[in-house]
Amino acid sequence: MEAVVVDAGSKLLKAGFTIPDQAPSMLIPTQMKHILEDGPLIDNLLFEDITVDPVVRGLIRDWDTMEDLLNHVLYTGLRWEMGNEGHILFTDPLSTPKAFREQLVQLMFEIFNISDFYASEQVVLSLHVVGRISGCTIDFGNWKIDIAPVIKGAVQHITSRRFEIGGVDLTKLLA
């Protein structure tokens, strides 16, 4: 089975098999609607428009919702079979805290029973796509901008910068 690549952004989640020159099989919004269980005291009309953002400014903030989203992507969208899970490559935003990465690894092995896990920073993967191992990358996201020099596949963290402003913020500013 081919490995799966997952890139979970603040607005979109992209996922697909590692097949050269093929676009991701899935491109879905990361934001999810919150569905409440029916109960005698709940008026669903009041809660109809509640949404949940599992990824905020590039980092996973709601792990339960992210688990539900990944379950849909892997088992429904990419048609993984329970008990026959494969390999996964997860993209990391610049300077992802170690605790986040550890929690993601734990989720993938314990809940999704994957056989192999690899995480790589998005800026490094961006260079690999264009056949380079060194360069300066700019990752302009919906809620953040990451700028990082990469030398021989290694991110130069001391000179990298993250700006907590992105496409949504700029749209509001210019509107």
C-alpha positions in Angstrom: 0.0 0.0 0.0 1.2 3.5 -0.9 2.0 5.9 2.0 -0.5 8.7 2.7 0.4 12.3 2.9 -1.7 14.6 5.2 -1.4 18.3 5.2 -3.8 19.8 7.8 -4.1 23.5 7.4 -6.3 26.0 9.2 -8.7 26.2 6.2 -8.2 23.1 4.2 -7.0 19.5 4.8 -5.2 17.9 1.8 -4.6 14.2 1.8 -3.6 11.6 -0.8 -1.4 8.7 -1.7 2.3 9.3 -2.5 1.9 8.9 -6.3 4.3 11.2 -8.3 2.7 14.0 -10.3 -0.7 13.4 -8.8 -2.7 16.0 -6.9 -4.1 15.1 -3.5 -7.1 12.8 -3.6 -8.9 14.8 -0.9 -9.2 18.6 -0.5 -11.7 19.3 2.2 -12.4 22.2 4.7 -10.9 21.7 8.1 -13.8 23.5 9.8 -16.5 21.1 10.9 -20.1 21.6 12.1 -20.8 20.6 15.6 -23.6 18.1 15.8 -25.5 17.9 19.1 -27.2 14.7 20.3 -31.0 15.1 20.6 -32.2 15.6 24.1 -35.3 17.0 25.8 -33.6 20.3 26.8 -31.8 21.0 23.6 -33.2 23.3 20.9 -31.2 22.4 17.9 -32.2 25.6 16.1 -30.1 27.5 18.7 -27.0 25.4 18.0 -27.4 25.0 14.2 -24.5 27.2 13.2 -21.9 26.1 15.7 -18.6 25.2 14.0 -15.4 23.8 15.3 -11.9 24.6 14.0 -9.5 21.8 14.9 -6.6 23.6 13.4 -5.9 27.2 14.3 -3.0 29.2 12.8 -1.5 26.0 11.6 -1.5 24.0 14.9 -4.0 21.4 16.1 -6.1 22.9 18.9 -9.0 20.4 19.1 -7.7 16.9 19.2 -11.1 15.1 19.4 -12.4 16.9 16.3 -9.1 16.3 14.5 -9.4 12.6 15.3 -13.0 12.6 13.8 -11.7 14.5 10.7 -8.8 12.1 10.2 -11.1 9.1 10.7 -13.3 10.4 7.8 -10.3 11.2 5.6 -8.5 7.9 6.1 -11.3 5.4 6.3 -14.0 7.0 4.1 -12.1 9.2 1.8 -9.0 7.2 1.1 -10.6 3.9 1.8 -8.2 2.5 4.3 -9.4 -0.8 5.8 -9.5 -1.4 9.6 -6.6 -3.6 10.5 -4.8 -2.9 7.3 -3.6 0.7 8.0 -0.5 1.8 6.2 2.2 4.4 6.3 1.6 8.1 6.8 3.6 11.4 6.2 2.2 14.3 8.1 3.3 17.9 7.3 4.3 20.1 10.2 4.1 23.9 10.2 7.3 25.8 11.0 8.5 25.3 14.6 5.8 22.9 15.7 6.2 22.4 19.5 7.5 19.0 20.5 4.4 18.3 22.6 2.1 18.7 19.6 4.2 16.3 17.5 4.2 13.8 20.4 0.5 14.0 20.7 0.0 13.5 17.0 2.3 10.5 17.0 0.4 9.0 19.9 -2.9 9.6 18.1 -1.8 8.0 14.9 -0.3 4.9 16.5 -2.9 4.3 19.2 -6.1 5.3 17.4 -5.3 4.7 13.8 -3.0 1.7 14.2 -0.6 2.9 11.5 2.5 0.9 10.7 4.9 3.9 10.0 4.8 7.6 10.8 7.0 10.4 9.5 6.5 14.2 10.0 8.4 16.8 8.0 8.2 20.5 8.1 6.2 22.1 5.3 9.0 24.4 4.3 11.3 21.5 3.6 8.7 19.6 1.7 8.0 22.7 -0.4 11.6 22.7 -1.6 11.5 18.9 -2.3 8.5 19.5 -4.6 10.6 21.7 -6.9 13.7 19.4 -6.7 15.7 21.5 -4.3 17.2 20.9 -0.9 18.3 24.5 -0.2 16.4 27.8 -0.6 14.2 30.3 1.2 10.5 29.4 1.5 7.4 31.4 2.3 4.4 29.5 3.4 1.4 31.9 3.1 -1.5 30.3 4.9 -5.0 31.3 5.8 -4.1 32.3 9.3 -0.3 32.5 9.4 2.9 33.2 7.3 6.1 31.2 7.8 9.3 32.3 6.2 12.3 30.0 6.6 15.7 29.5 4.9 16.5 25.8 4.4 20.1 24.6 3.8 20.7 21.1 2.6 17.3 19.9 3.9 17.7 21.5 7.4 15.5 24.4 8.5 17.6 27.3 9.9 15.3 27.9 12.8 17.3 30.8 14.2 16.6 32.9 11.2 13.1 31.6 10.5 10.0 33.8 11.3 6.4 33.1 11.9 3.9 35.9 11.5 0.5 35.4 13.2 -1.2 37.1 10.2 -2.5 35.4 7.1 -4.9 35.6 4.2 -8.0 36.0 6.3 -6.4 38.9 8.3 -5.2 40.6 5.2 -8.6 40.3 3.5 -10.2 42.0 6.6 -7.6 44.7 6.6 -8.0 45.5 3.0 -11.9 45.3 3.0 
